[in-house]
Amino acid sequence: MDSESEIIISPLNADLVDDIHTTNDYFTLFGKIIPSLQSGQWSYEEVLFDEPKETRFPDDKLDWDEYINQDDKMLFLAYMNQVCIGQIRIIKDWNRFCYIENIATKKEYRGSGVGRLLLHKAEEWAKQKNLIGMSLEAQDDNLGACRFYVKQGFVLGGADTLKQSYTPNIDTTLYWYKLFK
C-alpha cells in the first residue's frame, strides 16, 4: 500500500451489497492446529503440511438487508481507492459476545493491516453494545487465520471434533475468544 492510499471502513448499505463477495478470494492452507486441554487450559501445537493447498469458501447466500441498520448485526466493508478490499460480518450473540461470522481480505492486501482495522471496527461496535468480548470459529487446517487471531489478542477457548463431520479433511473446529478488559 502506498502512503497516498487510505482505508475507509463503511457499514453495509444497499449501494454496497454487490461488493460483499469481491473479498472472497482463495487462501492457502499450509498447516494445522492440534489443540490440547490440560487441567482446564487450552494449548496447541502447529503442524505444517508437506504440500500447501489453495481453497476458497463458497459465497454466502444471505439476505444482506438483514445486516443494514440493524441493532444486533452488522457488516463492515473496507475500501481503498473506492475498491472493496475486505469485510467483517458480526452479530450480537446470546452469550454477550460479538460473534464474527466472517472476516475476509482480498489476497493482495493480506498482511497490510486491513484485517486488523476491520477487527478494531468490530470491537468498537461490540463495546458500544456493551458486549464482553469477541468470538469466532476457525477450522484446524487454517493455520494462517489462527495465527492472525492470536496476533490480534484471541485465545483458544474450545474445540469441537464433530461439527465438521460432513467435511472429511477438517478434523476440528476451533473456538477463539477475545475478552474485553
C-alpha positions in Angstrom: 0.0 0.0 0.0 1.3 3.4 -0.8 1.1 6.3 1.6 -1.4 8.1 -0.7 -4.0 5.3 -0.1 -6.3 5.4 2.9 -8.5 2.6 4.1 -12.1 3.6 4.7 -14.4 1.3 6.7 -18.1 1.6 5.8 -21.1 -0.1 7.2 -23.1 -2.1 4.7 -25.9 -0.2 2.8 -28.0 -1.1 -0.2 -25.5 0.5 -2.6 -22.6 -1.6 -1.4 -24.2 -5.1 -1.4 -22.6 -6.0 -4.7 -19.1 -5.6 -3.1 -19.6 -8.3 -0.5 -18.3 -11.3 -2.5 -15.4 -9.4 -4.0 -13.3 -10.1 -0.9 -13.9 -13.9 -1.0 -10.5 -14.8 -2.5 -8.6 -18.1 -2.4 -6.3 -18.6 0.6 -3.5 -21.1 1.3 -3.8 -24.0 3.8 -0.2 -24.6 4.9 -0.6 -26.2 8.3 -2.9 -27.1 11.1 -3.5 -26.5 14.8 -3.5 -29.6 17.2 -5.4 -28.4 20.3 -4.9 -29.9 23.8 -6.8 -29.4 27.0 -4.7 -30.0 30.2 -6.1 -29.0 33.6 -8.7 -26.8 32.1 -6.2 -24.8 30.0 -6.2 -25.0 26.2 -2.9 -25.1 24.4 -2.0 -26.2 20.9 0.9 -27.1 18.6 1.3 -26.2 15.0 2.0 -28.9 12.3 3.0 -27.7 8.8 1.7 -29.6 5.7 4.1 -31.2 3.3 2.2 -29.6 0.5 0.2 -26.5 0.9 -3.1 -26.1 -1.0 -5.4 -23.3 -2.1 -9.0 -23.2 -1.0 -11.9 -20.8 -1.0 -15.1 -20.7 0.9 -18.4 -20.7 -1.1 -20.1 -17.3 -1.4 -22.6 -16.8 1.4 -26.2 -16.6 0.2 -27.8 -14.4 2.8 -30.4 -11.7 2.9 -28.0 -8.8 3.1 -30.8 -6.4 4.0 -30.7 -8.1 7.4 -27.2 -6.5 8.0 -28.3 -2.9 7.1 -29.1 -0.6 10.0 -29.7 -3.4 12.5 -29.1 -3.3 16.2 -27.9 -6.9 16.6 -25.8 -7.5 13.5 -23.5 -5.5 11.2 -21.3 -5.9 8.1 -18.4 -3.5 7.6 -16.6 -3.2 4.3 -13.1 -1.9 3.8 -12.3 0.3 0.8 -9.1 1.7 -0.7 -9.4 4.0 -3.7 -13.1 3.0 -3.9 -12.2 -0.7 -4.3 -13.6 -3.1 -1.7 -10.6 -4.9 -0.2 -12.1 -6.5 3.0 -15.1 -7.2 5.1 -16.2 -8.3 8.6 -19.6 -9.7 9.4 -20.7 -9.7 13.0 -23.6 -10.4 15.3 -24.6 -9.8 18.9 -24.6 -13.3 20.2 -26.7 -14.8 23.0 -23.7 -15.1 25.3 -22.9 -11.3 25.2 -20.0 -11.8 22.7 -19.7 -10.2 19.4 -19.6 -13.3 17.1 -17.6 -12.8 14.0 -19.4 -14.7 11.3 -16.9 -13.9 8.6 -13.7 -11.8 8.1 -12.0 -11.7 4.7 -9.4 -9.6 3.0 -8.6 -9.6 -0.7 -5.5 -11.7 -1.3 -3.2 -8.8 -2.5 -4.0 -6.8 0.7 -3.4 -9.6 3.3 -0.7 -8.6 5.8 -1.3 -4.9 5.1 -3.4 -4.2 8.3 -6.8 -4.4 6.7 -7.9 -7.3 8.8 -6.7 -5.6 12.0 -8.6 -2.4 11.1 -11.8 -4.5 10.5 -11.4 -6.3 13.9 -10.9 -2.9 15.6 -14.1 -1.7 14.0 -15.9 -4.8 15.2 -14.5 -4.3 18.7 -15.7 -0.7 18.7 -19.2 -1.8 17.7 -19.2 -4.6 20.3 -18.2 -2.2 23.1 -20.9 0.2 22.0 -23.3 -2.7 22.5 -21.9 -3.5 26.0 -20.7 -6.9 24.9 -18.0 -8.7 26.9 -15.7 -9.7 24.1 -15.5 -11.2 20.6 -15.6 -14.8 19.4 -15.2 -16.7 16.2 -14.5 -20.2 14.9 -11.9 -21.5 12.5 -11.1 -24.9 11.1 -8.0 -26.5 12.4 -6.4 -26.6 8.9 -6.5 -22.8 8.6 -3.2 -22.1 10.4 -2.8 -18.7 8.7 -6.1 -17.4 10.1 -5.4 -18.9 13.5 -2.0 -17.2 13.7 -3.7 -13.9 12.7 -6.3 -14.3 15.5 -3.7 -15.0 18.1 -1.7 -11.9 17.0 -4.9 -9.9 17.5 -5.3 -11.0 21.1 -7.6 -14.0 20.7 -7.1 -17.1 22.8 -8.2 -20.7 22.1 -11.3 -21.4 24.2 -12.5 -24.7 22.9 -12.5 -27.3 20.2 -15.2 -29.5 18.6 -14.4 -32.7 16.7 -17.9 -33.4 15.5 -19.1 -30.1 13.9 -17.3 -30.7 10.6 -18.2 -34.4 10.4 -19.5 -33.8 6.8 -16.1 -32.4 5.8 -13.6 -35.2 5.7 -10.4 -33.1 5.6 -11.3 -31.0 8.7 -10.8 -32.7 12.0 -11.6 -30.0 14.5 -13.4 -26.7 14.7 -11.6 -24.2 17.0 -13.2 -21.6 19.0 -11.3 -18.3 19.6 -12.2 -15.6 22.1 -11.0 -12.1 23.0 -12.3 -10.8 26.3 -12.5 -7.0 26.7 -10.7 -5.6 29.7 
